[in-house]
């Protein structure tokens, strides 16, 4: 079949590069053997980057399916705004339009943050000097800046992105920020509490509605991380006073229409107050049950205390370590009697296998000889692991 002299163009714009390439009979090219591949439109990208992405080489057969695959692959690099394939006889011409690169990133109106810290944050989302400019990434960077300000309780902060084209297909990015005023906590409410006064529980929190020292502590600035820490403090308070089934049902944060004040509401369920009825040991205690019982700090007849349960399991694990069982597992399983508001604990132990120390390494002793440090060791190589000797060393 006579070679076609007409130039056929397969064009795909960036907006549909990742989607379907619509097939049109007028664009169809009869399969042919590629004699040469030329690349046009490159400014900074190396030609090898193009050739490495093409699903065909010189001397191989080209068809429409391979052309569509090539366009998708080139767009997938994120380096080009436009990609075209043109066929002239048995020569394939790849025509690309590169994305502009970011020449400089600047910030205007930022007082709360250091510019270097903001540049580092934007670098993580792909906006940095020398990187290809992508409008979607710029929008993402703008949202990231707003999120950073929200974390500082600046809910009214506004960010405007300005893109300024400059020579050599580059752009300058300027993020103009109007920070606004800090939103402060107006009220914190706890609902569902019966055993303790709300004022007592709020006194445990780092967050508050402000005081004479708030300008320094910033305790009246809402932060999700601070709220989570306060919730854990509240949970620990109840669990150490017998409320085994205490839970925080929900936390609600409402901001005023003018974005200047915040209300925090915690909904809790206290549950019943449980008293410890008994403590039993089950599992393998190496024939030293009495020694382990002496380590139990959970006292029958006293209210349930999560701290004492944790102390007991930790003491058991460490004591197993003195006999070489470095990976012992101890679980405290509660057996709840809701009818009588009592709970019994079963301490289940599995020492696993004894561990031996194969090698003791010393690092960071730049001025002290290795043997000087090692002579203070009580844990020796080739002997079993001993937690007490390691701590003593």
N, C-alpha and C positions, 0 to 999 in steps of 0.2 A: 504494500500500500504506500502510495506516495507520501512522503513526509509532509506534515502540515506546516505551512509557512506563516499562517496566522498566529498571533500571540494570544494565548489563552491566559486569562487571569483568574486566580482563585484568591479572593480577598476575604479576610475575616477581621472584624474589629474587635478590640479588647473586651468589649462588653459581652460578647458571645463566645470568646475564645474557649472558656471552660465548659461551654454548653454544646449544643448540637450544631454541627456545620450543615447548613441546609444544602442539599444536593439539587443542582439545577442542570437539566440536560444540556443547556447552552454552555455550561462550564466544563463539560466532560472532555477528557483528553484520552485519546487512545493510548494504551500502554506502549512505552518505547524504552530503548536502552539509553541510559544517560551517558553522553559522551563527555560532558563537562558540567561543573557546578560553579556558578559565580555568585558572589555575595556583594550587595550594594547597600549603602546607607550606614555603614559602621563608623562610629566615631571613637569610642573608647573600648568597646567589647572586642575581644580577640576573635578572629575568624574561626579559630579552632573550637571556640565555644559553640558556634553555629554548626560546624561540621559534625561535632560530637553528638548533637541532638537530632540530626537527621536520620531517619530509619532506612536510608539507602546510600549507596556510594557510587562513584563513577564506575561504569561497566555493569551496573545492576539495572533491573527493570523498574521503571517508575509507573505508577498508576494513581488514580484519584484517591484511593484509600490511603496509600502511603503519603500523599500530599496532605490529606486531612490530619493524619497522625503527626506529620512534621510541624504543621501550624500549631497544633495543640501543645506539642513539646516545646516549641520556641516561646509561646506565650507563657508556658509553665515556668520558664526561667525567671519571669518577673522583671526582665530587663527591657522589654519592648512595648511601645504603645500600639504599634501596628506591624503586621507581618503579611507579606504577599509572596506568592509563588507565581512566576511567569515562565512559560515554556516557549522557546524559540527554536523550532526544529528539534534537535536532540540535545539542546543546552537548557539547563534549568537555572533560572535566575531567582535567587532569594533576596527580596527587598525588605529591609527592616527600617523601622523608625524607633530609635532608642528613647527610653524614658529619660527625662532630665535627671541629673544627679543633684543631691543636696550639697550646696557649697557652704552654707552656714546656718546654724540654728541659734536664734536669739529670743530673749524673753523681756517683755516690758511690763512693768507694774508689779513684779513679784517681790514681795517683802517678807512673806512667811517662809519662803524656801530659798536656799542657796541655788544659784543658777547651775553650778556644777552638779548638784544633786538631781536637779530636774533633767539635765542633759543625760545623766546616767539612767534615769527612769525611762526616758524616751528611747534611749539606745536599746533597751530591752524589748521595745515593741517595734523596732526596725527603723526608727528615725534617727539618723546620725550623719555627720559630715562624710561625704563620699559615697553614701548609699543611694541607690536609685529612688527617685521620688515616686510615691504612690499616694494618690488622693485618699484611698481607703485607709492607708496607714496613718496619714495625717489626721483623719477623723478619729481614728482609734487613739492617737496620741493626745488629741484634744480631750477625749473622754477620760484618758488616764490622768491628765492634769486635773480635771474636775474631781476625779475620785480622790486624788491626793489632798485637795482642798477640803473635801467632805470629811476626810479623816481628821482634819484639823478643826472641824465644826464650822467651817466657812461654807455654809450651804448656799449662800447667795453669790458665790464666785462665778464670774463669767469669763469665758475664754474665747477669743477671736483669733483665727489663724489667717495670716496673710502670706500669700505665695508671690514672690517677686522674681520674675525671670531675669537672668543676666546672660552674659555672653557664654559661648561654648556649650549651649544647651544645659545650663545649670540654673538652679533656683535658690533663693534665700528664703528661709522660713522664719517668720516672726510670730510668736504667740503673745498676744496682748491680753493681759489679765486685769480684771477689775475685781479685787478680792472681796470687797464689802466688809460688813461687820461680822464678828464671831457670834454664832448662835449659842446661847447659854441655856443650861438646864433650868427650867422654871419649876418643875415639880417631879418628884419620884414617888410613886404609889406602889404599895404591896397589898394585894388582895388575897384573901384566903387564910391569913394568919389568925390563929386563935390562942396558941400557947404563949406567944411573945408579942409585946407591943410593937407597933410599926416603928416607933422612934428607936427602939432597941435594935431592931434589924437594920434600919437605915444607918445607924451608927457604925455598923460593920463595913459600910461601903467606902470606897475611895471616891466615887462620884457623889456629888451633893449639889445643892442649889446655890452654893456660893457663900462666901464669908469674907472677912477682912483680909485673909491671906490667899484668896483665890487667884489674885493677879499673879502670884508666884507659883502656886501648886497647879493652877488650871483645872481644879477639881470640878468646876461647873461647866467644863467643855465635854460634850458627849463624845465617847469613843466606843465603838463596838468591842474592841479588845478589852477596854476597862470594864465595860458592862459584863462581859463574859467572866472576867476575873472576879467581879463582885458576886455574880451568880454562884460561882464555885465556892466563894467564901460563905455565902448564905447556906449552900448545901452542906458544907463541912460543919457549920454551926449546928444545924439540925441533926445531922448524922452522929455527931459526938454527944448528943443529948437524948438518945433513945429513939429518934424518929427514923426508923429503918426504911420506911417506904416513902419518905419525903421526895417530892419532885416539883420541878418548876414546869407548870403546864404551858406557859407561853410568856413571851416578853414582847411588849408593844412599844414602839417609839413613834411619837407623833410630833410633827414640826408645824409651827404656826404658819399661816398664809404668807406673812412677811418674812419668813425664814430667819427669825431672830430668837425664838424661844422653842424649847423642846420639852416634851412631857414623856416620862418613862413609866410604864406600868408593868409590874410583874405579877402574874397570876400563879399562885402556888397551892399545892395540896400537902398538908402536913402529915396526914395519916395518923395512926395510933402510936403511942409511945410504948416501946417494947422493953421488957426486962429480960436479961439473960437467965435462962433456967438451968443450963448445964453446958459443959464443954467436954467433948469426947475426942480421943485420938484414934485414928484409923490409918492403916497403911504400914509401911516398913520404917520403923524408928531405930533400926540397928540394935535392938535389944536394950535401948537406953530410954525407955518411956518415962521413967521417973525423972531423969535429967531434963528431958524436954518439957515435962509438966511444970518444972520449976521456972521455965521461961514464959509460961502463959500469964499474960496480964489481963485477960478477959475474966472478970469476976462474976460468978453466978450471984443473982440477987441484986445486981446493979443494972442501971439502964444500959442499953446497947450503946457502944461507943466505937465508931468506925476507926478512930485513931488507934485504939488498943488492939483491934483486930489486925490492923496493918503492922503494928509494932510486934505482935506475936508471930505473924507469918514471916516477917523480916528476921526476927531473932532465930526462928527455926531454920531458915535458909542459911544464915550465917553459921549456926552451930553445926549443920551438916557439912559446911565448908571446912571446918576444923578437922574433919575426918577424911578429907579428900574428895568429897562429893560437891564439886563446884557448880553443878547444874541441877541441883535438887529442886523439886517442885513441891510447894506446899499451898494447898487451897483451903480456905475457910468457907464451908458450905452452911448457910443458915437453914434451920428447920423451923418454920414459923407456925406458931399456934395462935391464930388470930382471935379465936374465941376467948382466950385468956390473956391476950396481948403479951405473949412470952415467946422467946426465941432460943433454940438450942443450937450450938455450933459444933460441927464435925470438922476437925482438922485432918485433912487427908494428905499424907506425905508419900512422895515417890523420890527416893534419893538418886535414882538413875545409876549410872556407872561411875566408879571412882576415876578421877582425873589425875594424871601425873604431869609434872612440869618438865617439858622437854628442853626448854631453853629460856634463860632470863637475859633479856637485852637491856642495855643501858644506853640512853640517848640524851644528848644535850650537855654532857660533861666536857666542855671545851678546855677547861683549865685543870680539871682534876683527873688523875689517872683512873682508868677503869677499875683496877684492883682496889683502889682506895674506897670507891663506892661499894664494890661488891663485898668487902669485908664486914659491912654493916648489915648485910642480908641475913635473915633467919630462914628464909625459904630457899632451899637448895634445888639445883637441877637434878632430874632423875628421881626425885622423891615425890610423894603425892602432894597434891595441892592442899595448903593449909591457910585458911583465911586469916587466922589470928597471927600467924608468923608473917604473912604478907603485910598486914597492917602495922605490926611491930617494926618490920623492916623499913 
